[in-house]
Amino acid sequence: MGKSSLNNREKNKKLVVFTTTYKSKMGGIKDLLVGLGKKEAIEIDKEYQTRKIFGPWGLDELAKLYQGFTEEKLKGLSFDYHLEYLLPGISEFVFALKERGFLIGVLNSNPQFMMDNLKERLPLDFAIGTKLEFKDEMATGRIQEEVNRYTEVEILQQKRKEYDIDKKNVITLGRSSLTHLPIAKESAIYIGFDPTKKETIRDIARVIVTNKNLQDVFFGK
């Protein structure tokens, strides 16, 4: 293979970014808290639904509810959560993409320990979430690094630079929610799935998927 062919291949590298990986209405960061007996997460989610149109809100409040839980316990609960709530077809989908030479990442506000668990299960090039603070392996209730709809864009820009990928070669997959609008605009193609009647970004999403099995997005049934 000639040098020019190698250069063309490098220039045509494609990056697929998932902003959603779980079949969850509230999101993993809140679901885990409910599993820990912190029902307050449900009320925080209700308030978030009324505030989200104005911008990110609620991560600090959720982080406080994690205070006092050990990192080991949270990782164990996260592992069980993956087994039950991982999106149908996502494992097969990711492995198929890797075989075709795609770079693959995950960006969302779920805790980093959940992202680490996900990266252990799937061949991801990166998986970045909100980093909670731990001292002596115990959650302090504070956030070290927050991932929200705006920082997702900053991280994606950093990853594009790191992997030398043009914006035209970035494909993002996530729910058809207004909260995903910033990263949708930072991608050449945004594929929305599991849309709701109340809020969608159908004008931005190139494709709307309703069957909820991600393999069908690229490869058909």
N, C-alpha and C positions, 0 to 999 in steps of 0.2 A: 504494500500500500504506500502510495507516494505521500510526500510531506504535505502537498496541497489538500489531499483527501483528509488527512488527519486534522489539518487546520479547519476545514469545512465542518468536520464532525464536531470539533470543539465549539465553533461558532453557532452550531445548530442544537446545542444542548438544550434540553427542555426541563423546566422545573415545575413539578406539581405540588401545590401547597393545600393541605387540608386545614380548614378552620373549624371543622366539626368532625368528631370521630365517634360520638356516642348517640344512641337513640334515647334521648332524654329531653324532657320539656324544660326543666330548670337548668340543667347543666351539671357536670360531674362535681364541681366544687361545692354545689349546694346539696346534691344527692348524698354525697359522702357524709356531710354534716347531719342530715336527717338519719342516716344509718348509725351515726354516733349518738343519736338521741337529742340532737340540737334542732328542735322543731322551729326555732326562731328563724332558721334559714328560709322557711316557707314564707314567712311574713316579709323578710328582706326581699325575696323574689317578687312578691306582690308589689312592693313599693318600687322596686327596680323597673317593673313593667310600665309604671306611670312616669318614671323619670328618664328612661333610656333614650327617648327621642331628643333629649337635651344634651346627652353625652354620657360617658362612663360613670357609673355609680355603684357602690355596694361592696367592692372588694375589701376595703378596710374593715367594714362591718363583718364580713364573712371571716376574714382572717382572725378577728378577735375570738370568734367562736371555736377556732382550732386550738386556742391556748390550753396548754396542759396535756395535750395528747402526744404520745411518743411518736417519733418518726417511724419506728418499726411497726407500730400498730396501724398508722396511716398507710404505709406501703402495703401491708397485708390486706387491708380493706380495699385499697385501690386495685390490687391483683384480682380479688373476687369480683369487683365492679367490672373490670375488663371482660371477664368471662361471661357476664350476663348482659352487658349493655353495649358492647362494641357493635358498631354498625354492621348490618348483614352484608357480607361480601367484601368488606374492606380488606381483610387479610389477603384473600385471593387476588383482589384488585391491586394491592400494593406490590405483591410478589410479581404479578404479571407486568406491571409498569417497570420494575427493576430489571426484569429480563429484557425489556425493550430499551434499556439504557437511560431511563428517566432519573433525574434527581428528585427526591421526595422529602417533603418536610411537613411538620405540623406546627401551627401557631394558634394558640387560643389562651384564654384566661384561666383555665384549670391549673391546679397546683403543679409545680415542677415535678414533684414526686410521682404524679400520675403520668406525666410526659416521659419520665425516666422508665417507668414500667412499660409504657407503650413502645418505647424504643427498644426495649429488650425483647419484645414480642414480634416486632415488624422491622424490616430492613430499611429504616429511615435514615436519611442523611442528617437530619436534625429534628428535634422536637422540643419546642420552647414554650413554657407556660409561666404563670406567676410564681415567683420564688418566695415562699414563706420563710421567715426567720426561725432558726432552731438554735437553742443553746443547751448543751449537755443532752442532745438528742430529743429535746422537748420543744414543742412549738410555743413561741413566746406570744403569739397573737398579733405579730407585726409582719409587714411585708418588706422584703429586701428589694425585689424588683417586680414591678407590676407589668402585666401584659394586658392591654386593652385594645379597643378598635383602632386607636391611633398609633400606639407603640408597635402594633402588628405591622403597620406600614413601614415604620422605621427599620424593624428587624428584617422585613422582606427586602428592603433596599440594601441593607448590609449584606444579606445573603446573595443577592444578585451580584454585588460587587465582588464578594468572596469567591463565587463560582464563575464569575465573568459571563453572566447570562443577560441577554437583552430582554427588555420588558416584553417584547413581542413573543418571547418563548416561555412566558410564565402563565400557567393555568392554575386557577384557584377553585376549590370546591368547598361549598359550605351551604348553610341554610339560606333560604331566600328572605333574609331579614334585613331591615334597615341598618342594623348594627354592623353588618358586613359590608356596607357601602364603601367605606374608605379603602379597604384592601381590594375590593372588586375593581375600583378605579385604578389601582396600581397593577392590575393584571391585564394581560392581553385578552384572556378569556376567563369569564367567571361562570361556573356551572352551579346553579342553585338547585337544591333538592328539598323535599319535604316542605313545600310552601304552605303558608297559611292564608286564609282569606283576608285577614285584617291587615297584614303588612307584608309586602313583597318588594323585591327589587327587580321586577320583571323587565324593566326598561334597560337595566344594566346586564342582567344575566344573559349569556348567549344561549344557554340551554336550561330548561326547567325540568327536573326529573321528579316524577311522582311515585315511581314503583319502589323506591327506597333500597334497591340493591345496586351498589355502586359498580359492580362488574358490567352492568348493562349500559353504563354511561359511555364507555369506550369500546367494549367488545361484544355487546349484544348478548342475548340469552343463549 
